Amino acid sequence: MDKFDEQILQVMKENARIPVSGIAEKVNLSRSAVADRIKKLEDNGTIRGYQVLLTQAMEDQVKVYLEIKYDDIQCDEMAKMLRTIPQVVTCHGVAGDTDMLLFIKAGSMSQVHSIRDRISALPAVKKIKTHVVMAEYINELGH
């Protein structure tokens, strides 16, 4: 990744909907060069996707973080089982007393409870701690 890729990413972080021609103008490259670079950044996984961020009023979802502690299983095995739960948005292996930290978006607290029960029933799960998101103050994508 060179300085042009970094500039392209910065422009796209500020406004992912900016046309390629607008990016090209800002980074002083041709439209086709920028399009090629964006394609390469997508192909190599640097750009993993694009998303729509809704205002809180538009987002009728319950957000929770689950701390999971487990024994006698590898992280990749646990992650494979967690991938079957569509409400799991992210899953991170972490250091310390917790083995994994999950971010979940569910339609209701009842659904959160069901998901939590489902995870509790997985082999080797010893403890789950739930943190309900009350408000979001900083988001890299939504400022």
C-alpha positions in Angstrom: 0.0 0.0 0.0 1.4 3.3 -1.0 0.5 7.0 -0.3 -2.1 7.0 -3.1 -3.9 4.0 -1.6 -3.8 5.7 1.8 -5.2 8.9 0.4 -8.0 7.0 -1.4 -8.9 5.2 1.8 -9.0 8.5 3.7 -11.3 10.1 1.1 -13.6 7.0 1.2 -13.7 7.0 5.0 -14.9 10.5 4.9 -17.5 9.7 2.2 -17.8 6.2 0.9 -20.4 7.3 -1.7 -18.1 9.8 -3.4 -17.8 9.0 -7.1 -14.5 7.6 -8.4 -14.1 10.8 -10.4 -14.3 12.8 -7.1 -11.7 10.6 -5.5 -9.5 10.9 -8.5 -9.7 14.7 -8.4 -8.8 14.7 -4.7 -5.8 12.4 -5.0 -4.5 13.6 -8.3 -4.8 10.3 -10.2 -6.8 9.3 -13.2 -10.3 7.9 -12.8 -9.2 4.5 -14.2 -6.2 4.4 -11.9 -8.4 5.1 -8.8 -10.9 2.5 -9.9 -8.1 -0.1 -10.4 -6.7 0.7 -6.9 -10.1 0.5 -5.3 -10.7 -2.9 -6.9 -7.3 -4.2 -5.6 -8.1 -2.9 -2.1 -11.4 -4.8 -2.2 -9.8 -7.9 -3.6 -7.0 -8.0 -1.0 -9.4 -7.5 1.8 -8.3 -4.0 2.8 -11.8 -2.8 2.0 -14.1 -5.4 3.4 -17.4 -3.8 2.5 -19.6 -0.8 2.6 -22.5 -0.2 5.0 -25.4 2.0 5.7 -25.5 3.6 9.2 -28.9 4.5 10.5 -29.9 7.0 13.1 -30.9 5.5 16.4 -34.5 6.3 15.7 -34.4 4.2 12.6 -32.6 1.3 14.2 -35.0 -0.9 16.2 -32.4 -3.3 17.4 -31.0 -4.3 20.8 -27.2 -4.3 20.9 -25.2 -6.3 23.4 -21.7 -7.5 24.0 -21.2 -11.0 25.3 -18.1 -12.0 27.1 -17.6 -15.8 26.7 -15.3 -18.0 28.8 -14.8 -21.6 27.7 -12.6 -24.6 28.2 -11.3 -27.6 26.2 -11.9 -26.0 22.7 -9.9 -23.9 20.3 -11.0 -20.4 19.3 -11.5 -21.3 15.7 -13.8 -24.2 16.7 -15.9 -21.9 18.8 -16.0 -19.3 16.1 -17.3 -21.9 13.6 -20.2 -22.7 15.9 -20.9 -19.0 16.5 -21.1 -18.3 12.8 -24.4 -20.2 12.7 -26.0 -17.5 14.7 -26.9 -14.7 12.3 -27.3 -12.0 15.0 -23.5 -12.3 15.8 -22.1 -9.3 14.1 -18.5 -9.6 15.3 -16.5 -12.2 17.3 -13.1 -11.4 18.7 -10.7 -13.6 20.6 -9.3 -11.5 23.4 -6.7 -11.9 26.1 -7.4 -12.0 29.8 -10.2 -13.8 31.8 -12.5 -13.7 28.8 -11.9 -15.9 25.8 -14.2 -14.2 23.2 -16.1 -11.0 22.9 -19.1 -11.0 20.7 -21.2 -8.1 19.4 -24.8 -9.0 18.8 -27.7 -7.1 17.2 -31.1 -8.6 18.0 -34.7 -7.6 17.4 -35.6 -7.7 21.1 -34.4 -8.6 24.5 -36.3 -11.8 24.2 -34.2 -12.7 21.2 -31.0 -11.8 23.1 -32.1 -14.2 25.8 -32.6 -17.0 23.3 -29.2 -16.3 21.7 -27.6 -16.3 25.1 -29.2 -19.6 25.9 -28.1 -21.1 22.6 -24.5 -20.1 23.3 -24.7 -21.4 26.9 -25.6 -24.8 25.5 -22.5 -24.9 23.3 -19.9 -27.5 24.4 -17.2 -26.1 26.7 -18.9 -22.8 27.4 -18.4 -22.0 31.1 -19.5 -18.5 31.6 -21.3 -15.7 29.7 -21.5 -12.1 30.8 -23.9 -9.7 29.0 -23.4 -6.0 28.5 -26.4 -4.1 27.0 -25.5 -1.1 24.8 -27.4 1.9 26.2 -26.0 4.5 23.8 -23.3 4.9 21.2 -21.1 8.0 21.5 -18.2 7.3 19.2 -18.2 5.2 16.0 -15.3 5.3 13.6 -17.7 4.9 10.7 -20.4 7.2 11.9 -18.3 9.8 13.9 
